Amino acid sequence: MRCARCQHESPPEAKFCAECGALLVHDCARCGARLPAGAKFCAECAHPVATPPAPQARSASPIEHTPKHLADRILSSKSALEGERKQVTVLFADLKGSMELIAARDPEEARRLLDPVLTRMIDAVHRYEGTVNQVMGDGIMALFGAPLAHEDHALRACYAALAMQADMQRFSPDARQRFGVEVRIRVGLNSGEVVVRAIGSDLHMDYTAVGQTTHLAARMEQLATPGAIVLTAETLRLVDAFVAFKSLGPTAVKGLPEPVEIFELLGAGPIKSRLAAAATRGLSPLIGRGAQLEMLHALREKAAGGRGQIVSVVGEPGVGKSRLYWEFLQTGALASRKVLSCGSVAYDKATAWLPVIHLLRAYFELDEHDTGDALAERVTARLSALGEPLRSARTEILAVFDVSVEDDAWRTLDPAQRRQRTLDGVKALLLRESQVQPLLLLVEDLHWIDSETQAVLDSLVGGLPTARVLLLVNYRPEYQHAWGGKTYYTQIRLDPLAAPSAETLLQSLLGDEAAMPQLVRLLIERTDGNPFFLEESVRSLIETGVIVGKRGVYRLGKSIADLQVPATVQAVLAARIDRLPPGDKDLLQSAAAIGKDVPLMLLVAIAEDAENELRHRLTRLQAAEFLYETSLFPEPEYTFKHALTLEVAYESLLRERRRALHERVLNALERLYADRMTEKVELLAHHAVRGEAWERATRYLYQAGEKARAQARYLAGARFFEATLDALDRLGDAADLTLKLDVCLELWGTRISTGQLQDLRELGEKAEGLARRLHDGPRLAQVQVRQAQAIVVTEAIVGTLASGIEKAREAFDHADPADLRTRSYAQFITAVACRDLGRFDEAISEFSRGMALFSGAERSKENQGLVFPIYVSLGGWRSEAHVAIGRFDEALDSATEALRMAEQIRHPSSVCIANAYLGYAHVARGDAQAAVSCLERGLVISREHDLIHGITANSLYLGYALLLLGDRERGLECLARAVEQPLGSFVLQWTRYRTVTASVYLAAGEIERAAAEVSEGLAEAVKRQARGYRAPLLRLHAEPEQAQAYLTTAATMYRAMSMRHWLEKAETEMRAL
């Protein structure tokens, strides 16, 4: 069954349209029986079914009722508009109770009633440049923002709805007199996303709603009472400062699981500009525009002295053109001047003289009710006061207001002569007023100006040199005029805020807590410092709960990882992009598929234009400030003005075109960078995934992961390896199982390094299953060594230290003799387990045997990042084992050797860990000053590379050293920084089963906290059978009444484990008791 409203096909049994919710079946007006679709008579009582005349009787296609200027714009850009995602506002309007109104009427009479209603609806939509996509028997469906994007699509839809209702009120008395009925319509609005798939030559648009976009708009119409306009929160969010409304509360909507809050639109508000809307919320301080304000004040004085000036402020949307003039106009120095202002709006560009009319209304102090004779009387009086020749310009001035006068000479003029006389009259009026007092004229948004207002300005400019007039205009870069060569013309270029100014603005908006460097940096990068985009981004963060609180004192409420383009900013940028010529727009979207930085040779390779034409298009895109040229050598390269433009251009592409573009980029990259594949591997992986070239994606993703791991970028490595597994899964049976196993192994390592221990057991089981399926013994050894690690180090797999040793030795035996990485790490795990068990000499031997494996090993580029860090760990941990039994010289030698290797391989993670072990050995030996220099160096490297383990270890041992040196405040600060890191199960290893944290708290006099650390450490040591830590923990126990018993037990254990240095300390402490 086809819906008459939206043309969606629904199942035969459906009562309501599945797309828009319209009623598909009707009841008989006489007996109430259900009528099947298409019935002409009721099957129960034979009553004729009154149906509205067929929609096509009113209009066969959209092009027949679309104004020519709109139709031409759509058709000229048709190819560039098809296949795009658009942010829109959907409007549904219908005549309530139309079935009852036309029941028993002759079809022609019914049409005479319905046609004026539909005509008024359609005209209201076109007045605000909306597109009527469906005309039903008693209503319409219209889109604002598609196929042509509008930055104010929601506001246009609201104004159109209000215009419809106003027109209906004017038409209703006539309908009542002619047809004896009350004509009232209802309107519903909702904003969201649609996909424009195709545009016919008759302007019919094939589109697909994303989510509930169309459905909710139709539901709003059905919920509206006759004469009312109902809108959703999504629409209100875009227009709340510009309209009057009231909440109708949460309302159940058919098809949605939860009630939604809906609102009634009551009228247009007094606010007409974005700046005025911002002022109601409270303007942020004007930052970074001091020099421009000083220039305006200097030019004001020139104009006041009789040397008229033109000033244009030019810049992209949102940089603060109107805000600069607003600040300028607030100064008291303008009190003795006549100030007149007006502006253009996008939806009234086709209306001649409109800004001039607003300006003259302000000059003559007319209100909206002054029309006809009343208007003529006031204008005549004011002109008479100015004397001749203004008194004789009365006819010309009134012509602007479309007020006719009895003037025989005027009627004899042809249209061109009348137009010229009108232009001369307006110019004469303004110049005459400047003789009375200095005149300041502000005309905003010239990029939307109509041709007649442009002619007025061009005429006025010629008379400025000797007039006391300061003409202020602003516009976007795409607008052009002919005044640039005038000596009295000044252009003020407004660029986005520089980083320091942008940071100051964000500080004022967010406050200290939320304005963390990461958030500030992210916002500035995305917006390029555009003030409006910054403020709207902050507003979006508030609305989505990412930051909570109030202005100036916000705090983070959610992760800032995924920020979306605010709908207001998206609309502004999408409208600018849509105004580009089709070929330029297509090139911009192609560039967006490449990314933020766009090499010319890559763009040439994927674009469909000849290179010469492409360069012309690039020149225009630069002039419009979408792209900047950032490099000329060795190859020209461009970049997007800011990330938001890139995102909006990219998101407008449909999935299939995106996929095709990415595949073309991938092919071009492989061809152009065949000798630099390793350098470009991340870029290749990105485009392979987006281009859904899954086989190549697996290869490049894996290589990118290996590269990241070798550079100690473990978080990035984990993401690449996870993406590789996803790409392999998409290949199904065609996936390379050996590669899949290798990916699992590498993912394991990166998760360990980043503390992501969840699901580690499942990952190990998956890898083991693959290894056994492949009958691959060496790779099975690689799985087993990781499982041993999970048992011994992280406890991600349940098991004893003894079982971990067994698993590690099994891995060593099964490993390929050439697999240095697996064999050395198996030695490492075995040694760590022996150390925890208190078998120190055995642990030191195992560490040493592991290091000996590296004798003569080739230090390739790959090994430096993946294998030799194990050598550093072996040396570092061996150092700690020496400390445990009081061999401090050997400990320092081992830690120094580890640091030597770490610095040779230039591996940041290894360098910071080696410094931590060396510092710990100095602390244990009693040389706290030497420890501080090592640990501070390691901490700097850890922070630079965001290495959680390095931050923890170096901060922890640095805190201990500082406390031993008497710096209690800094020592506790370092300790706090260490324990707040998300370490998971690694906390036991880095705190030495909490012996280090307990020692630090004792050194600081924090007895209770030290006791808590000891208790937790002992519980873990007992559970894990870690004898090597029980004795130190017992010695640190802080309960005085049991100190003798604890020290006695500790001494016994020290003696059994040959820990002579610590045995002597325990015996000394017992004697002191």
PAMIMAR-509967 format. One record per residue (C-alpha): residue in one letter; x, y, z. Coordinates in steps of 0.05 Angstrom, whole numbers, plus 32768, in hexadecimal, padded with zeros to 4 digits. Layout:
AXYZ ...
//
This chain:
M800080008000 R801F80437FEA C801A807E801A A7FFC80BC7FF9 R802680E98025 C806D80CE801D Q806480997FE6 H808280628012 E806B801B8005 S804E7FF98043 P80337FB1804B P7FEA7FA78036 E7FD47F9C807E A7FF47FDC8098 K7FC6801180B7 F7FFC804780B9 C80368058808B A8076803880A4 E809E8075808C C807680B280A0 G803F809680CC A800680B080A2 L7FC3808B80A6 L7FBC805B806B V7F7480448075 H7F35806B8083 D7EF0806080A1 C7EAD806E8080 A7E9380B38092 R7E4B8097809A C7E51805380BC G7E99805180D4 A7EAB801180AF R7EF58007809C L7F0180188053 P7F347FF28029 A7F66801A8001 G7F4980367FC1 A7F00802A7FD5 K7ECE80597FB3 F7E9180417FDB C7E8980268021 A7E7E7FD9801E E7E4F7FDD805B C7E208017804A A7E31802A8001 H7E4180718016 P7E6F80927FE2 V7EB6809B7FFB A7ECC80E37FF5 T7F1580E77FE2 P7F4081227FD5 P7F51812E7F8D A7F9081097F77 P7FD0812D7F8A Q7FE781337F42 A7FA9815C7F32 R7FC981937F5B S8010818A7F43 A802D81537F19 S8075815F7F30 P809D818C7F5F I80BB81B47F26 E807581D07F14 H806E81F47F56 T80B882037F65 P80CF824B7F58 K80FD824F7F1C H8139826B7F42 L813682307F73 A812B81FD7F3C D816582187F14 R819482147F51 I818081CC7F5F L818581B47F17 S81C781D87F0A S81E681B47F46 K81BE81747F3E S81FA81467F34 A821E81627F70 L81E1815C7F9D E81CF81147F8E G81E980DD7FBA E81F581087FF7 R81E381098040 K81C181498056 Q81AD81688098 V8165817F808E T8125819480AF V80E7816F8096 L80A481928095 F806081708090 A802181998089 D7FDA8185807C L7F93819E807F K7F74817F80BD G7F33815A80B0 S7F3781618064 M7F0D8122805A E7ED481418081 L7EDC81858060 I7ED5816A8019 A7EA381328028 A7E6981337FF7 R7E88816E7FD1 D7E91816D7F86 P7EDA815D7F75 E7EE381A07F53 E7EC881C57F8F A7EF5819C7FBC R7F2F81B07F91 R7F1C81FA7F96 L7F1F81F27FE1 L7F6081CA7FE5 D7F8981ED7FAF P7F8F82307FD3 V7FA4820B8013 L7FDA81E47FEF T7FF182217FC8 R7FFB82488009 M8021820E8028 I804F82077FEB D805B82527FE5 A806F8256802E V80A2821E8024 H80BF82407FE6 R80C182838008 Y80F882668035 E8119823C7FFE G80FF81F98015 T80EF81C17FE4 V80A981A37FDF N80B6815A7FD2 Q8070813E7FD8 V802C815E7FCD M7FF481327FE8 G7FAA813D7FE0 D7FA58167801F G7FEC81778033 I8036817B8021 M807981618037 A80B481908030 L80FE818E803F F812A81C88055 G817481BB804B A816D81898011 P817D81857FDA L819D81CA7FE6 A81BE81CF802A H81AB820A8057 E81D0821E8095 D818E823380B5 H816181FC809A A813C81F480DC L812D823E80E2 R81158242809A A80E5820880A7 C80CA822B80E5 Y80C0826C80C0 A809D82478087 A806F822480B8 L805D826680D9 A805282868094 M8022824D8082 Q7FF9825780C0 A7FF782A280B6 D7FE18298806D M7FAB82678084 Q7F90829980B6 R7F8A82CC807E F7F6982998050 S7F39827B8083 P7F0482B38081 D7F0082AC8036 A7EFA8261803B R7EC48268806F Q7E9D82988043 R7EA5826F8003 F7EA18227801D G7E84822E8062 V7EBF82098083 E7EF6821A80B3 V7F3A820F8092 R7F7281FF80C3 I7FB381DB80B7 R7FE481B780E4 V803081B580DB G8066818680F6 L80B2819080F4 N80EE81658103 S8139816C80F3 G8169813580E2 E818F811480AA V817880FB8066 V819C80DC802B V818C80FD7FE8 R819280C47FB7 A817980E27F75 I815981227F5B G812D811B7F1E S8129814F7EE7 D80E481607F02 L8107816E7F46 H80E781317F67 M8119811A7F9B D812680D27FAE Y814080D37FF5 T814880A58031 A813E80BE8078 V817480AC80AA G8153809380EA Q811180B480FD T811A80F580D7 T80DC80F180AB H80B380C680D9 L80B780F78113 A80A5813380E7 A8066810F80D0 R805580FC8118 M805E8144812E E802B815980FA Q7FF981258112 L8003813B815B A7FF781858149 T7FB281A28155 P7F9381C9811B G7FB6820C8115 A7FF381F4813B I803C81E5812A V805F81AD8151 L80AA819F814E T80DC8170816D A8115817F819C E814681738162 T812881AE813C L811F81DA8179 R816981D1818B L817B81F4814A V814A822F8151 D813A8238819B A8158827E819D F813282968160 V80EA827F816D A80B4828081A3 F809E823B81BA K8080821481F3 S808C81CD8209 L8054819B8201 G807A8169822D P808F81218220 T805E810181EF A805680BA81D8 V806680B4818E K804F80788167 G808C804F8151 L80BA80678188 P80C7804181C9 E80CC807E81F6 P80A480BF81F9 V80C680FB81DA E80C1814481EF I809D816E81BB F809281B881B4 E806081E88195 L807B82208169 L80588260817D G807982958152 A80BA82B6813B G80E482D48172 P810383198171 I814982FD8165 K815D82FA811C S81A882EE811C R81D782BA8138 L81FD82F0815E A81BD83098180 A81AD82C18192 A81F282B981B2 A81E882FB81D7 T81AB82DE81FA R81D682A58215 G820E82D58227 L824582E981F8 S828A82CF8204 P82C183038209 L82DB831F81C7 I8322830381C1 G83588311818E R8335834A816A G83528388818C A837983A0814F Q833C839C8123 L831283C58154 E834883FB8156 M834783FE810A L82FB8408810A H82FF8441813B A833584648112 L830B845E80D2 R82CE847780F8 E82F384B88107 K830784C080BE A82BF84B880A7 A82A584E980DB G82D5851D80C0 G82B5851A807B R82E184E4805B G82AF84AC8051 Q82C98465805B I82B5841F8045 V82CA83E78073 S82C0839E8063 V82CB83668095 V82D683268070 G82DD82DF808B E82C1829A808A P8280828A80B1 G8289828E80FC V82C982B68101 G82A482F08123 K8295832480EC S82538339810B R827083348151 L82A883658140 Y827683998127 W8249838C8163 E8283839D8192 F829383DA8169 L824C83F4816B Q824983EE81B7 T827C842681C0 G8263846981DB A8289848E81A5 L8250847F8174 A821C84A3819C S821C84E1816F R821484B9812F K81D8849E810B V81E084528109 L81B7842980D7 S81C083DF80CD C81A383A880A1 G81B783658087 S81A883308053 V818D82EB8061 A819682AD8036 Y814D829F802B D813C82E68015 K817382EE7FE1 A813E82EC7FAB T811783257FCB A812C83677FAC W813E83A27FD9 L8131837D801A P816F83958041 V816383DC8026 I811B83D8803D H813283C48083 L816483FC8084 L81318430806E R80FE841780A0 A8132842380D6 Y8142846880BA F80F9847E80B6 E80EA845B80F9 L80B3843080DB D809883F280FB E807A83B480DA H803483D180DD D8045841080B6 T802E8403806E G800A84278036 D7FF2846D8047 A800E846D808D L8053845B8073 A804F848F803B E803B84C5806D R807684B8809B V80A984B48063 T808F84F48043 A8094851A8085 R80DC85048091 L80F28514804A S80D28559804D A80FB8568808B L813A855A8064 G8127858E802F E8132858D7FE5 P814685647FBE L8130852C7FEE R80E885447FEE S80E485337FA4 A810284EE7FB0 R80C284D87FD4 T80AA84AE7F9A E80EC84897F92 I80F184797FDD L80A984617FE1 A80B684357FA4 V80E7840D7FCE F80AD83FE7FFD D808183ED7FC1 V805284257FD4 S803284457F96 V802884917F92 E800584C07F62 D804084D57F38 D803484DB7EED A807D84E67EDC W809184A77F01 R805E847D7EDB T807B84947E98 L80C184777EAA D80D684337E92 P80EC83FF7EC6 A8136840C7EBD Q812C84577EC7 R8102844B7F05 R8137841E7F22 Q816E84517F16 R814484897F35 T8137845C7F72 L8181844E7F7B D819084997F75 G815A84A97FA8 V817484797FDD K81BB84917FD3 A81A584DA7FD8 L817F84CD8019 L81BA84AC803B L81EC84E08025 R81BD8519803A E81B684F9807F S820284F88086 Q82018544807F V81D4854880BB Q81FD851880E6 P823484E480DA L821484A480BF L8229845D80CD L820B8428809F L821483DF80B0 V820083AD807A E820E8364808D D821583238066 L8220833E8021 H822A82F78008 W81DE82F1800A I81CF83367FED D819C83417FB6 S81AE83667F76 E818683A57F87 T81A683AE7FCB Q81EA83A37FAA A81DA83DA7F79 V81C884097FB2 L820B83FB7FD3 D823284047F92 S820F84467F86 L821B845E7FCE V8265844C7FCC G8271847E7F94 G825984B87FC0 L827F84A87FFF P82C284CD7FF8 T82A685108011 A826D84F5803C R826B84E98087 V825984A0807D L827A84628099 L826084278070 L826D83E58094 V826183A3806F N8274835B807C Y8273831D8051 R829182D98045 P82CC82CD8017 E82A282B67FDC Y828282FB7FD4 Q82A3832D7FA5 H829A83787F98 A82BA83AF7F6F W82CF83DE7FA8 G831483C37FB5 G833883F97F8E K831884337FB4 T8349845B7FDF Y831484608016 Y830884158018 T832683EA8050 Q8320839F8055 I8327837E8099 R833783358093 L831F830B80CE D834282C880D5 P833382928108 L8352829E814C A839B828C8156 A83A682538187 P83B4827E81C5 S837582A881B9 A834C826981AC E8366824B81ED T8352828B8212 L830C828781F4 L8304823E8208 Q831E824E824E S82E682828256 L82B18251823C L82C782128260 G82EC8228829F D832A820882BC E831481C182C7 A82F681AF8284 A832881D9825C M835B81A1825F P839281A4822B Q837881678205 L8331818381FD V834A81C981EB R837C81AE81B9 L834781828199 L831481BA8192 I834681EA8174 E835F81B68143 R831881A6812C T830181EF8125 D834382118113 G833282458147 N82F0825C8127 P82CB827E8162 F82858269814D F829A82228141 L82BE82218184 E8281823B81A9 E8251820C8186 S827F81D28193 V827F81E381DD R823381E981DA S823081A481BA L825C818881F0 I822C81A38224 E81EE81888201 T820C814281FA G822581408242 V826F813D8230 I82788179825F V824A8189829A G824381C482C8 K8238820D82B6 R825C8241828C G82A3824B82A2 V82A3821182D3 Y829681D482A8 R82B4819082B6 L82BA8152828B G827F8123828E K829180F28257 S82CA80DE822B I82DF811181F7 A82F780DB81C6 D82BE80E38195 L82A7812A8187 Q827181378152 V826781738125 P823281A08146 A81F381A3811C T81F881EF8118 V823F81ED80FD Q822E81B380CF A81F681DC80B0 V8222821980A4 L825981F08083 A822A81C4805A A82088202803E R824B8220802A I826081E08008 D821E81DB7FE2 R822782207FC6 L826782097FA2 P826381FA7F58 P825581AF7F4F G829B819E7F36 D82BD81C57F6F K829081A37FA2 D82A0815E7F86 L82EA816D7F8A L82E381847FD3 Q82C081437FE4 S82F7811B7FC1 A832B81417FE9 A830481318029 A830A80E78019 I835680F08016 G83588111805A K836E8150807E D83AD81578054 V83A481518009 P83E181467FDC L83D381617F97 M83EE81247F72 L83BE80F87F9A L838381267F8A V839681267F41 A839980DA7F42 I835280D17F5C A832E810D7F3E E830881087EFE D831D814D7EE5 A8358815D7EB9 E839281797EE2 N838B81BF7EC6 E834081C27ED8 L834F81A47F1C R838181DA7F2B H834D820F7F19 R831C81EE7F49 L835181EC7F80 T835D82367F76 R831382447F81 L831082177FBE Q834B823D7FDB A832B82807FCC A82EC82687FF0 E83198252802A F83078209802A L834E81F3801C Y839382118028 E83D382038002 T840481EB8037 S843F81D3800F L845F81DF7FCA F849C81B27FD1 P84A9817A7FC2 E845F81737FAE P842681A57FB5 E83F981937FEF Y83B881B18009 T839481AD804B F834D81B98063 K834181FB8086 H832981D480C2 A8315818E80D3 L82CB81A080D7 T82C881B2808D L82EA816F807D E82B7814980A8 V827A816B808A A829281618043 Y82A381198051 E826481088077 S82398121803D L825280E88011 L822A80A9800C R824B80688021 E8255804D7FDB R8276808C7FC1 R82A180907FFF R82B780487FF4 A82C780547FAB L82EF80937FBB H831880707FF0 E832780377FC2 R833F80687F8D V836B808A7FC1 L838680477FD7 N839880337F8F A83B980777F84 L83E180727FC4 E83FB802D7FB1 R841080487F6D L842D808A7F84 Y845180737FC3 A8468802D7FAE D84AD803C7FCB R8493805A800B M845E80288021 T847880228069 E8476806D8072 K842E80708058 V8414802F8076 E83E3805080A6 L83C68078806D L83C1803A8041 A839E8015807A H836C804E8084 H83578050803B A835680058034 V83248000806E R82F9803A8055 G82FD801D800F E82E87FD8802A A83247FB98007 W83287F86803F E83627F5A8026 R838F7F97801E A83747FB4805F T838B7F788087 R83D17F7F806B Y83D97FCA8076 L83B77FCA80BB Y83E67F9380D4 Q84237FB980BA A840A7FF980DA G84017FD4811C E84477FB78119 K84637FFC810A A843E801B8145 R84557FE48175 A849D7FEC815F Q84988037816F A8479802881B4 R84368046819E Y8410800D81BE L83CA802B81BF A83CF80398175 G83EB7FF3816A A83B07FD4818F R837E7FFA8164 F83A17FE48124 F83A37F9B8139 E835A7F9B814E A83477FBA810B T83707F8380E8 L83487F4D810B D83087F7080F6 A831F7F7380AD L83337F2980AF D82EE7F1780CA R82CF7F3C808F L82F67F10805F G82D47ED1807D D82F17E908062 A83227EB68036 A83467ED28074 D83907EC0807E L838F7E9880BF T83DA7E9E80CA L83D47EE980C6 K83987EE680F5 L83C27EC08128 D83FB7EF28122 V83CB7F2B812D C83B07F0A816C L83F77F048186 E84087F4D8178 L83C67F658194 W83D67F4081D4 G84187F6681DB T83F97FAA81D0 R83C17F9D8201 I83F37F888236 S841B7FC7822A T83DE7FF48230 G83BE7FCF826B Q83827FB78243 L837C7F748265 Q83327F66825B D83247F2C822C L836D7F17822C R835D7ECF823E E832C7ECB8203 L83607EEA81D4 G83927EB481EB E83607E7C81DF K83517E97819A A839B7E9A8189 E83A87E5581A5 G836E7E38817D L838A7E57813D A83D07E3D814B R83B87DF68156 R838A7DF98119 L83C77E0D80F0 H83F47DD88112 D84267E10811D G84537DFE8158 P847F7E3D8157 R84427E6A8157 L84227E40818D A84607E5081B6 Q84537E9A81AB V840C7E9081C6 Q84257E688202 V84587E9D8216 R84217ED18217 Q83F47EA38240 A842E7E9A8271 Q84347EE68275 A83E97EEC8284 I83F17EBA82BE V84317ED682DC V842E7F2182D0 T83E77F3882C5 E83BB7F0182E3 A838F7F0882A6 I838F7EBB82A4 V83857E9582E5 G83C17E6A82F9 T83FB7E62832A L84407E7F8322 A845A7E37831B S84297E2A82E2 G84407E6A82C1 I84887E5282C4 E84737E1082A5 K844D7E32826D A84887E62825E R84BB7E29825C E848D7E02822E A84897E3E8200 F84D67E448200 D84DD7DFB81EC H84AA7DFF81B4 A84C27E428198 D84E87E478157 P85327E4C8169 A85357E8C813F D84FA7EAB8164 L85227ED68194 R84E47EFD81A9 T84BE7EC081C3 R84F97E9D81E3 S85147EDB8207 Y84CF7EED8220 A84C47EA68239 Q85047EAE8261 F84EA7EF0827C I84A87ED38294 T84CB7E9882B4 A84FB7EC782D9 V84C47EF682F1 A849D7EBB830E C84DC7EA08331 R84E97EE5834F D84A17EE98369 L84A97EA48388 G84E77EBB83AD R85177E918383 F85457ECC8377 D85857EAA8360 E855C7E80832F A85387EBF8317 I857A7EE4830B S85957EA882E4 E85567EA682B9 F855A7EF182AB S85A37EE98298 R85967EAE826A G85607ED78247 M85917F11823C A85C67EE08222 L85967ECC81EA F85A37F1181CB S85ED7F0581C3 G85FC7F0E8179 A85B37F1D8168 E85A87F4A812D R858C7F8D8143 S855E7F9A8107 K852E7FD48105 E84F47FA58115 N851A7F82814E Q852B7FC4816D G84E27FD4817A L84C67F8E8187 V84FD7F6181A2 F85357F8881C3 P85057FAA81F5 I85017F648214 Y854C7F688221 V85407FAA8246 S85097F898270 L85367F4E8280 G856D7F7D8298 G853E7FAA82BE W851B7F7282E3 R855D7F4F82F1 S85737F908313 E85367F8E8341 A85457F448352 H858B7F598367 V856D7F908392 A85407F5D83B4 I857D7F3783CE G85A77F7583DD R85D87F7283A2 F85D57FBC8392 D86147FC18366 E85FA7F88833A A85B67FA98339 L85D37FEB8321 D85FD7FC882EC S85C07FA182D1 A85937FDF82CF T85CB800782AD E85D27FD18278 A85867FD3826D L8588801E8264 R85C380198234 M859C7FEB8207 A855C8014820C E8580805381F5 Q85A3802E81BD I8561801481A0 R8540805881AD H8501803781C8 P84DB806881F4 S84B78034821E S84F8800F822B V851D804F823D C84EA80658270 I84E680208290 A853280198293 N8537805C82B6 A8503804582E8 Y852B800782FA L856C802D82FF G854A8060832C Y852C80298357 A85718009835F H858D804D8377 V8554805583A8 A855E800F83C5 R85A9801D83CC G859A805D83F1 D85B0808F83BC A856E80B583B4 Q858F80F18391 A85AA80C68359 A856680A58353 V854280E78348 S856780F98309 C855A80B482E9 L851180B382FC E850280FA82E6 R852180EA82A2 G84F680AC829C L84B780D282B0 V84C28107827A I84C780D18244 S848A80AC8260 R845F80EA825D E847880FD8219 H846180BA81FD D842680AF822C L8443806F8248 I8418805A8284 H844A802782A0 G84838058829B I845C808F82BD T8449805F82F5 A848E80418302 N84B6808282FD S848380AA8326 L84808074835C Y84CB806D8366 L84D580B9835F G84A380C48397 Y84CB809483C3 A850D80B783B3 L84F080FC83C1 L84D580E78405 L851880CA8418 L8535810E8406 G850281318433 D84D5814D83FC R849481328418 E8464815C83ED R8482814A83AA G848C810283BF L844380F883CF E842F811C8390 C845980EB8367 L843B80B1838C A83F480CA837E R840580D18334 A841F808A8332 V83E480688354 E83AF808C832A Q83C8806B82EA P839A803582CD L83C97FFA82D6 G839A7FC082E4 S83BF7F8182F9 F84037FA282EB V83FD7FC8832C L841C7F8E8352 Q845A7F8C8326 W84697FD68327 T845B7FDF8371 R84807F9E8381 Y84417F8283A1 R84387FC683C1 T847A7FC583E7 V848F800583C5 T844E802B83D2 A844F8013841B S8497802B8422 V8486806F8405 Y844B80798434 L847580648470 A84AB8096845B A847580CB8459 G845980B8849D E841780A0847F I8413806384AD E83CB804F849F R83D380528453 A8414802A8458 A83F07FF58481 A83B97FF0844C E83ED7FE68415 V840F7FB0843E S83CE7F8C844A E83BB7F8C8400 G84017F7783EC L84027F3D841D A83BE7F248406 E83D67F2383BE A84197F0383D0 V83F67ECB83F7 K83C47EC083BF R83FB7EBD838A Q842D7E9883B7 A845E7ED183AB R848F7EC183E3 G84C07EF383C7 Y84947F2D83DE R84767F11841F A84B57F1E8448 P84BD7F688432 L84737F748440 L84767F558485 R84B27F808496 L848C7FBE8480 H844F7FAD84AA A843E7FEB84D2 E84197FCE850F P84487FDB854B E842A7FA68579 Q84387F6F8547 A84797F8A852A Q84A67F57854E A847E7F1C8533 Y847D7F3984EC L84C77F4884EC T84D77F028507 T84AF7EE184CF A84CE7F10849B A85147F0084B4 T85077EB584B0 M84F07EBD8467 Y852A7EEB8456 R855A7EB68470 A85387E7E8448 M853D7EA78408 S85857EBE8414 M856F7F078416 R85AA7F198444 H85A77F65843D W855E7F688451 L85687F348488 E859B7F6184A8 K856A7F9C84A5 A85337F7184C5 E85617F5A84FC T85787FA28509 E852F7FB8850E M851F7F7F853E R85597F94856B A853E7FDC856A L84FB7FC28583 
//
